[in-house]
Amino acid sequence: MSWMAWTPVTASFFSIIAAILACMTFYEIKVPCTERKGFLPIPTTRGDRLFIGLLSSAYVHLLFVGFSEASLFIPLALCVVWLLCLLRWG
C-alpha cells in the first residue's frame, strides 16, 4: 500500500464509510425495511436514503471547497445533520 497516499484523515474517512455500510447491512438483516415515502418525492428504502445522503454530502463539500476557504468542519456538521434528517424523515 506504499504506492497510495493514505493520510490518517483519508483512512478514517473511508473507515467511517465502511463502518456505516456494515452497520446498515447488519440493521437491514435484523430489521428488513420496506419502501416508504417521506419528504423526498420518491418512495425510498434506508439504503436509498443513505446513498442520496452520502452523494449530496459529497456535493456540499465540493461546493464548499470550491467557493470558500473556511474550515471543512462547517459543511461536515451540516452534512451530518442533513444525513440524520434524511435517514429519519426522507
Z-matrix of the N, CA and C atoms (Angstrom, degrees):
N
C 1 1.452
C 2 1.528 1 111.96
N 3 1.308 2 117.80 1 7.31
C 4 1.463 3 119.70 2 -178.01
C 5 1.525 4 111.92 3 -69.29
N 6 1.334 5 118.13 4 -18.53
C 7 1.446 6 120.28 5 179.49
C 8 1.527 7 112.47 6 -77.50
N 9 1.330 8 117.02 7 -11.11
C 10 1.458 9 120.80 8 178.81
C 11 1.519 10 109.70 9 -98.76
N 12 1.310 11 115.61 10 143.49
C 13 1.461 12 120.90 11 -179.34
C 14 1.527 13 109.79 12 -92.74
N 15 1.334 14 116.61 13 67.79
C 16 1.457 15 121.10 14 -179.83
C 17 1.526 16 109.24 15 -82.24
N 18 1.312 17 114.99 16 118.64
C 19 1.457 18 119.80 17 171.70
C 20 1.523 19 106.79 18 -98.30
N 21 1.317 20 118.31 19 165.01
C 22 1.469 21 119.06 20 176.93
C 23 1.530 22 112.69 21 -58.52
N 24 1.321 23 117.37 22 -35.75
C 25 1.469 24 120.52 23 179.72
C 26 1.529 25 110.05 24 -66.75
N 27 1.320 26 117.27 25 -44.48
C 28 1.461 27 121.08 26 179.37
C 29 1.527 28 110.94 27 -63.77
N 30 1.310 29 116.28 28 -44.98
C 31 1.459 30 119.94 29 178.96
C 32 1.523 31 111.57 30 -62.63
N 33 1.324 32 117.63 31 -40.68
C 34 1.462 33 119.94 32 179.52
C 35 1.527 34 110.89 33 -68.42
N 36 1.333 35 117.21 34 -36.67
C 37 1.468 36 120.64 35 178.06
C 38 1.522 37 110.57 36 -59.14
N 39 1.323 38 116.75 37 -51.76
C 40 1.455 39 119.86 38 -178.53
C 41 1.522 40 111.89 39 -70.00
N 42 1.315 41 117.85 40 -30.11
C 43 1.461 42 120.84 41 176.02
C 44 1.523 43 110.92 42 -67.09
N 45 1.312 44 116.73 43 -39.84
C 46 1.468 45 120.57 44 178.52
C 47 1.526 46 110.48 45 -66.72
N 48 1.334 47 117.70 46 -42.17
C 49 1.467 48 120.55 47 177.17
C 50 1.535 49 109.82 48 -61.31
N 51 1.327 50 117.36 49 -43.60
C 52 1.467 51 120.75 50 178.22
C 53 1.525 52 110.99 51 -63.01
N 54 1.327 53 117.53 52 -39.41
C 55 1.468 54 120.85 53 178.79
C 56 1.528 55 110.78 54 -66.50
N 57 1.328 56 117.51 55 -39.74
C 58 1.468 57 120.97 56 177.46
C 59 1.524 58 109.87 57 -61.97
N 60 1.330 59 116.61 58 -45.19
C 61 1.467 60 119.99 59 179.37
C 62 1.525 61 111.72 60 -64.21
N 63 1.330 62 117.29 61 -39.37
C 64 1.462 63 120.56 62 178.18
C 65 1.531 64 110.68 63 -65.23
N 66 1.314 65 117.49 64 -43.70
C 67 1.471 66 121.09 65 178.90
C 68 1.523 67 111.03 66 -64.02
N 69 1.338 68 116.85 67 -42.10
C 70 1.464 69 119.65 68 178.92
C 71 1.527 70 110.98 69 -65.71
N 72 1.326 71 117.75 70 -36.95
C 73 1.459 72 120.95 71 177.77
C 74 1.527 73 110.24 72 -65.10
N 75 1.321 74 116.85 73 -46.69
C 76 1.460 75 121.08 74 178.51
C 77 1.526 76 110.75 75 -60.65
N 78 1.337 77 116.68 76 -44.56
C 79 1.464 78 121.34 77 -179.91
C 80 1.531 79 111.02 78 -64.39
N 81 1.330 80 116.68 79 -37.78
C 82 1.467 81 120.31 80 178.97
C 83 1.527 82 111.03 81 -66.91
N 84 1.317 83 116.84 82 -36.30
C 85 1.467 84 120.11 83 177.95
C 86 1.529 85 110.16 84 -68.73
N 87 1.322 86 117.19 85 -42.19
C 88 1.469 87 121.19 86 -178.95
C 89 1.527 88 112.19 87 -72.79
N 90 1.331 89 117.36 88 -43.18
C 91 1.464 90 122.28 89 -177.32
C 92 1.525 91 108.54 90 -130.67
N 93 1.327 92 117.95 91 86.88
C 94 1.470 93 119.55 92 -179.98
C 95 1.531 94 110.98 93 -60.65
N 96 1.307 95 115.20 94 142.07
C 97 1.469 96 118.21 95 -177.49
C 98 1.517 97 110.42 96 -107.86
N 99 1.307 98 115.18 97 163.07
C 100 1.451 99 122.86 98 173.70
C 101 1.514 100 107.81 99 -118.10
N 102 1.309 101 115.50 100 161.87
C 103 1.461 102 118.63 101 177.50
C 104 1.517 103 109.79 102 -65.94
N 105 1.324 104 115.02 103 144.03
C 106 1.459 105 120.03 104 174.53
C 107 1.508 106 108.89 105 -144.75
N 108 1.304 107 115.79 106 161.79
C 109 1.457 108 121.21 107 -179.24
C 110 1.517 109 108.67 108 -113.30
N 111 1.322 110 115.07 109 117.57
C 112 1.457 111 121.04 110 176.44
C 113 1.515 112 108.84 111 -108.38
N 114 1.331 113 116.83 112 -134.94
C 115 1.455 114 118.99 113 179.47
C 116 1.527 115 112.90 114 -79.57
N 117 1.340 116 117.49 115 -12.25
C 118 1.461 117 119.91 116 173.91
C 119 1.528 118 108.51 117 -72.99
N 120 1.328 119 117.47 118 149.61
C 121 1.473 120 118.98 119 -175.49
C 122 1.526 121 114.64 120 -77.92
N 123 1.335 122 117.64 121 4.44
C 124 1.458 123 120.97 122 -179.59
C 125 1.525 124 109.61 123 -130.18
N 126 1.325 125 117.93 124 152.23
C 127 1.468 126 119.33 125 173.36
C 128 1.531 127 109.29 126 -70.44
N 129 1.331 128 116.84 127 133.76
C 130 1.463 129 121.04 128 -176.00
C 131 1.519 130 111.07 129 -134.78
N 132 1.325 131 115.32 130 159.02
C 133 1.458 132 122.30 131 171.69
C 134 1.525 133 107.36 132 -102.40
N 135 1.332 134 116.64 133 176.04
C 136 1.470 135 120.06 134 177.71
C 137 1.519 136 111.39 135 -58.79
N 138 1.326 137 116.49 136 -42.33
C 139 1.461 138 120.70 137 -179.93
C 140 1.514 139 112.32 138 -63.75
N 141 1.338 140 116.61 139 -39.56
C 142 1.462 141 120.35 140 176.34
C 143 1.515 142 110.92 141 -61.11
N 144 1.325 143 115.66 142 -45.77
C 145 1.471 144 119.78 143 -178.60
C 146 1.523 145 111.31 144 -66.32
N 147 1.344 146 117.50 145 -36.28
C 148 1.462 147 120.48 146 176.04
C 149 1.527 148 110.20 147 -63.87
N 150 1.320 149 117.30 148 -45.71
C 151 1.456 150 120.95 149 179.52
C 152 1.528 151 111.04 150 -61.68
N 153 1.328 152 117.09 151 -46.36
C 154 1.465 153 120.78 152 178.72
C 155 1.530 154 110.19 153 -61.17
N 156 1.330 155 116.85 154 -41.20
C 157 1.467 156 120.37 155 179.72
C 158 1.515 157 112.74 156 -65.84
N 159 1.328 158 117.90 157 -43.09
C 160 1.469 159 120.61 158 178.77
C 161 1.522 160 111.35 159 -66.78
N 162 1.324 161 116.74 160 -40.90
C 163 1.460 162 120.58 161 179.76
C 164 1.529 163 111.23 162 -66.12
N 165 1.322 164 116.82 163 -44.99
C 166 1.466 165 119.12 164 178.95
C 167 1.527 166 111.60 165 -67.68
N 168 1.321 167 117.59 166 -32.31
C 169 1.467 168 120.22 167 176.00
C 170 1.523 169 111.23 168 -65.59
N 171 1.320 170 116.98 169 -37.42
C 172 1.463 171 120.19 170 176.50
C 173 1.524 172 110.37 171 -62.64
N 174 1.329 173 117.29 172 -42.86
C 175 1.465 174 120.34 173 178.65
C 176 1.522 175 111.73 174 -64.91
N 177 1.321 176 116.95 175 -40.47
C 178 1.469 177 120.21 176 178.42
C 179 1.530 178 110.01 177 -60.95
N 180 1.326 179 116.39 178 -44.76
C 181 1.463 180 119.64 179 179.56
C 182 1.522 181 111.58 180 -65.14
N 183 1.334 182 117.89 181 -41.56
C 184 1.460 183 120.34 182 177.91
C 185 1.526 184 111.68 183 -62.28
N 186 1.326 185 116.98 184 -43.13
C 187 1.466 186 120.12 185 176.91
C 188 1.514 187 111.47 186 -63.39
N 189 1.312 188 116.71 187 -40.98
C 190 1.462 189 120.70 188 -179.84
C 191 1.525 190 110.75 189 -64.96
N 192 1.326 191 116.81 190 -43.29
C 193 1.466 192 120.35 191 179.14
C 194 1.531 193 110.11 192 -65.96
N 195 1.333 194 116.78 193 -37.21
C 196 1.453 195 120.64 194 -178.54
C 197 1.517 196 114.54 195 -71.78
N 198 1.317 197 117.67 196 -31.49
C 199 1.460 198 120.10 197 -172.85
C 200 1.520 199 114.86 198 -116.79
N 201 1.320 200 118.74 199 3.87
C 202 1.452 201 120.70 200 -177.61
C 203 1.525 202 109.65 201 -146.02
N 204 1.312 203 114.98 202 155.77
C 205 1.461 204 119.85 203 175.53
C 206 1.529 205 111.29 204 -116.20
N 207 1.313 206 115.88 205 14.18
C 208 1.463 207 120.64 206 179.95
C 209 1.526 208 109.92 207 -76.61
N 210 1.300 209 115.66 208 175.13
C 211 1.462 210 122.51 209 -178.64
C 212 1.524 211 110.94 210 -63.78
N 213 1.317 212 116.06 211 144.61
C 214 1.460 213 120.77 212 178.58
C 215 1.525 214 113.04 213 -77.43
N 216 1.323 215 117.17 214 -1.97
C 217 1.462 216 119.31 215 175.80
C 218 1.530 217 110.99 216 -69.94
N 219 1.328 218 117.50 217 -24.37
C 220 1.470 219 121.00 218 178.14
C 221 1.531 220 110.47 219 -65.78
N 222 1.350 221 119.47 220 -54.93
C 223 1.466 222 117.09 221 178.18
C 224 1.528 223 112.63 222 -68.00
N 225 1.322 224 117.17 223 -27.44
C 226 1.466 225 119.44 224 176.41
C 227 1.526 226 110.19 225 -61.38
N 228 1.313 227 116.74 226 -46.51
C 229 1.465 228 120.36 227 179.10
C 230 1.527 229 110.85 228 -63.23
N 231 1.334 230 116.48 229 -43.33
C 232 1.461 231 120.22 230 178.36
C 233 1.529 232 111.11 231 -61.51
N 234 1.318 233 116.64 232 -41.78
C 235 1.461 234 120.64 233 -177.24
C 236 1.524 235 112.03 234 -71.24
N 237 1.310 236 117.87 235 -34.70
C 238 1.467 237 120.03 236 176.85
C 239 1.526 238 109.60 237 -64.65
N 240 1.330 239 116.81 238 -44.75
C 241 1.470 240 120.55 239 177.81
C 242 1.526 241 109.76 240 -63.29
N 243 1.333 242 117.29 241 -44.48
C 244 1.463 243 121.71 242 179.41
C 245 1.534 244 110.86 243 -60.01
N 246 1.326 245 116.85 244 -45.85
C 247 1.459 246 120.11 245 -178.45
C 248 1.528 247 111.61 246 -64.78
N 249 1.319 248 116.72 247 -40.93
C 250 1.469 249 119.48 248 178.30
C 251 1.533 250 111.40 249 -64.74
N 252 1.334 251 116.70 250 -42.48
C 253 1.482 252 119.84 251 177.37
C 254 1.520 253 111.25 252 -64.97
N 255 1.319 254 115.74 253 -41.02
C 256 1.460 255 120.25 254 -179.63
C 257 1.522 256 111.29 255 -64.89
N 258 1.319 257 117.18 256 -43.03
C 259 1.459 258 119.92 257 179.19
C 260 1.522 259 111.84 258 -67.80
N 261 1.305 260 117.70 259 -32.47
C 262 1.467 261 120.93 260 -177.50
C 263 1.529 262 112.80 261 -82.39
N 264 1.349 263 115.98 262 -49.32
C 265 1.454 264 119.54 263 -171.94
C 266 1.523 265 114.51 264 -114.96
N 267 1.328 266 117.97 265 -3.14
C 268 1.474 267 121.52 266 -176.50
C 269 1.467 268 110.51 267 -69.47
